[in-house]
Amino acid sequence: MRVIKGGNDGTFTEYKFIHNGHEDTRRYMNVRLRNLKEELIHVKFAKIENPNLKGR
C-alpha cells in the first residue's frame, strides 16, 4: 500500500491511498488528525511507563 500526502487548505489535508491498482482519495480534518496524533503519543508514553498495559 502506498499513501501519498496531498494538499492542505488549512482545514483539511488530502491523502491518496493506492493498493493493488486501486486508488482512493480522502480528506481529513486537520484538527482531527492533530487530536488523534496527541492521543497516540499519550498511549505510547503510558506503555513505556507501564509495559503491561494493553491497547493500541
DRENGUZA-541300 format. One record per residue (C-alpha): residue in one letter; x negated, z negated, y negated. Coordinates in steps of 0.02 Angstrom, whole numbers, padded with zeros to 5 digits, always signed. Layout:
N
aXZY;...
END
This chain:
56
m+00000+00000+00000;r-00060+00040-00175;v+00002-00046-00331;i-00032+00036-00498;k+00000-00059-00658;g+00085+00050-00787;g+00136+00024-00967;n+00181-00136-01057;d+00304-00132-01202;g+00284-00316-01246;t+00439-00369-01148;f+00418-00277-00983;t+00271-00218-00876;e+00293-00070-00760;y+00216-00060-00586;k+00214+00086-00465;f+00211+00047-00279;i+00151+00183-00159;h+00165+00163+00029;n+00169+00295+00167;g+00204+00433+00042;h+00348+00341-00042;e+00339+00290-00225;d+00441+00156-00310;t+00426+00110-00494;r+00484-00061-00551;r+00487-00152-00717;y+00464-00340-00727;m+00493-00456-00874;n+00327-00521-00939;v+00394-00698-00961;r+00447-00700-00777;l+00275-00638-00721;r+00192-00773-00827;n+00303-00912-00758;l+00277-00856-00578;k+00088-00849-00605;e+00090-01027-00675;e+00193-01087-00527;l+00073-01009-00402;i-00077-01089-00490;h+00006-01261-00478;v+00042-01235-00293;k-00139-01184-00259;f-00209-01335-00350;a-00089-01450-00258;k-00152-01378-00091;i-00332-01406-00144;e-00295-01588-00184;n-00192-01611-00026;p-00234-01483+00111;n-00091-01546+00221;l+00043-01476+00102;k+00149-01333+00167;g+00225-01195+00063;r+00172-01035-00021;
END
